[in-house]
Each structure stands twice: as structure tokens, then as C-alpha cells.
Amino acid sequence: MKGRKRHIVVDHLGLLIAVVVSSAACNDRDGLKALFYYFQGKVLWPKKMFADTGYSGEEMKLEAALHGIDLTIIKRSKLKGFHLQAKRWIVERTFAWFGKCRRLSKDYETLTNTSQAFLYLAMIRLMVRRIAQ
């Protein structure tokens, strides 16, 4: 199986806080568990997280509560066409920013850790450019 999944945590501005890169065969819920364990033992961690329906389920709610995180699932609108949904577009915008980086447009890396490092580098580049403006 080829491909990668990028599970990211961003703040309200869309700036990257944490990322876990896994194979495409990995379940979304397993990626979220890995993010929870990333925050374990950290001084600062999110108290509230918003996620799409791929991360839904009672098991995820319990796992989030175990780590002291209030997990809220944002469901898709039943209306046809494009409708802006609060919180959901923030992560999508961050993925669009990553799409502007040529290195991230295609996965050239063999290791997931390398792919994860390039995501952090892309966000650092973006933040430095914003500060310089």
C-alpha cells in the first residue's frame, strides 16, 4: 500500500502545533491516538479539540477524556454545495498552505519521520515569512 496520511493539530490561526505522519493503511482514529500520546507529559496541550467524523466514536471520546481533552466532532452540513463551517476550514486551509510547498506536493520520503520533519520545516518557513512582512 502506498501513500501517507497526515494527522495535524493546529491552533485557531491554522499554525501547526503537532503532526503525525502514518501510512495510508492507518485508521484515522489510530492517528489521533498517536497525537494524544504526543501531548502526554507536555506542559501545554490543547484542552479542546475539534475533529471531523473520521475521528468519531465513543472510544475516541474516552481516549480524549483520559488525556484531559474535550473532543468535539464537527459534522458535515446536509446542504448541497459549498458552505463554510466553523472550525473545519482552519485545518483545510493549513493543508492548502502545505500544498504550495513543492517538496510536500508529492511524497518523496521513505521514512514517515522525514516526511513529518518537512511538514514542520514548511510551517516554520511560512511563519518566518509572515513575521518578515
N, C-alpha and C positions, 0 to 999 in steps of 0.2 A: 504494500500500500504506500503510495506516495502522497506527499502533502504535509502541511503543518496547520495547526490551529494555534491562534494567538489569543490567550485569555489575558485581558488587561484590566487594571483598576486605575481610574483617572479621577482627578478632583473636579470640582464644579466648573473649572475653566477648560477642562479637557486635557490637562497636563498629566503625563504618565507618572503614576506612583509605583506600580508594580506590574510585572509581566511574567507570564509563564507560557513557554512555547512547548507544545507537545505534538505528537504525530496526529495525523488526521483521523486515525482509528480511535483516538482517545475520546471518551464521552465528555460532554461539556461539564457535567457535574464533577468528574474527576479533576478537571482543570480548576474548578472553583475550590475544591478541597485543597489543592496544591497552593492556591493563593491564600487560603485561610492559614495554612501552616507556614507560609512565608511571613505572615504578620505575627505569628506566635512569638512572644518574647520581645517584640519591638516596643519601644517606648510609646510611639504614636501609631495608632492604627485606626482605620475607619470604624465609627460606631454604627453607621447606617450605610447600606449598600443597595443600589438599585440594579436589577438584572432582568434579562429578557426571559421568555418562557422556557428556553433551553435549560435554565438552571432551576426550574420549579420542582416542587415535590416536598413532602414532609421531611424526608431525610436531609435535604439541604437546609430547611428551616431549623431543624435540630442541630445540625453541624454548625450553622451560623450562630445560633444561640449559645452553643458550647464555647465558642470563641468570643462571645460578648458582642456580636454584630447583629443588628436588626436588618434582615434581608427582606426587601420589598420587590416583588415581581411586577414588572411593567408589561401589561398585556397589549397586544396589537389592537388598533382601532378596527371596528367592524365596518367602518365606512369605506367606500371604494375610492381609489385614487390616493394621492399623497396627502397626508395630514400630519402636521407637526405634533409630536408627542413630547411632553415634558420629560426630561431626563434621558430619554432614549437617544436623542440626536447627539448628545455630547460624546458618547463613545464612538458613534459612527463618524463624527467629524474627526476624531483622533485617528481612526483608521484611514480616512481620506488624506490626512496630513502624511501618514506613513506611505501612502500610495504615490506621493510626489517624490519620494526618495528612490532613485533608480536601483540602488542596492537591495531595497526591500520589495521591489515590484515582482521579482522572481526569487525563489529560494535557492540560493547558490550554496548554502552552508550544508555540511554533512551533520554536524552536531547541533542539537537544539540550544545548547548553551551559547554557541556562537551567534545563532540567529537572535537569541534573546539579547545579547550584548549589542548587536547592531540596532535593535529597536531602541535601547537606551541611548545609544550614540545619536540616532536620528532625533530623538526628543531633546537631547542636550543641544544639538545644532539649532533646532527650532527655537528653543528658549533663549539661547545666546543671541540669535538674530532679532528676537523681539526686544530684548534688553537694549541692543545696539540702536534700535530705531528711535 
